[in-house]
Amino acid sequence: MKKKFLLFVLICISGSYAFAQDDSEFEAEFNKWSIEGGVGLTKQWQRTFSPGYYAVDPNFLAVDLGLRHMLDEKFGYKMNFVYNKFSASSDADIDYTTKQYGVALEGVMNIGRMLHFESWTKTLGLLGHAGAGVGYLDYDQISVGKDWVGNVVGGLTAQIKLSNRLALNLDGTYRANIRQNRGFGGDEIDFNNLAGFFNGTVGLSVYLGKNKTHADWYLREDEKIKVLDSNVSNIEERIQAVDDTKAEKSDLEQTQADVDQLAKDVDALKNQEPASYDEFVKQLVNDGYISVYFDFNSTKVQGSSTNSINFMKAYLTKNTAASVDVQGFADELGSDEYNQKLSQKRADAVVKLLTEAGVDPSRLNAIGKGEDTSVDKSSAGARQIARRATFIVK
């Protein structure tokens, strides 16, 4: 009973400690870095084109390459490089190709984790990102030099987890160019030095690091539970090891004492010169040398106790006038009421076996004796001895 109580207390303490810790104290283990890339289409603001400078809608090509670092499961930042190519449409009067290059630093929010996507999916995610950067436009058709611009950036990235190392990204990002001096075709136009375009890309995130999971998919509470389960298992093993150590020592001492006592009892019986062999056997049975054993919290007779059942059957067959009280016992683990019922069921189980073996049930009486308090309840081996049924021949 003490072992169960100790285990319960340790589990409660471990659980309270694990869940009482805030996130800063919990040693979360997840990968933080990822390399990202995507390719797709771009769409410019049409109002930034002069007549005759129309562009393909949407335009190709948009490329986005980046390095992202997550501070935790919800927030991070990334540095990315962007390349865009804007080309004239078939109905444009002037054929042109313009390229824009840029870099940006953005903050990242794991919206999927904030909205608890994990409650309904383990493979879909959503990131939000926003920031600022710089870049320039290179107009191939005119010699005006690089048109340096500032960028304000914002977008969403839908994620599909492919593995612990790879995720498919579907990104939509809007970039506003600040202080852009010309249109995307290189034409002179008054648009208050503000232009913009939308990029839609498909790409991959490659997760880096030695840990199993990246911050995008890390579930802190699930990991806490795993740690708690591991702690509980360790506690159980330690308790069992201590219990086994005690059991080995106490079992050896108890076994030696039983052997010594048995030798004394046999010598004493020999000196008494019993009236007959049957009386000698009766005395051995009543002194508890014939017993039937059970597993913990079980009413099923152990297979090793079959010989004891056969012995009692043979004795009762030869001594037809004899009757037997079958006494059931339980160890001290559990309440008194429960152990009383368990001991009665064990006695009933032995009576049933003897009856099925051919003994008249009227000669058998099942008595539940409750707990056997004669053994050391801290010893696993001794408690096994207490889980038994004995016989009293009348």
Disulfide bonds with the S-S distance in Angstrom:
none
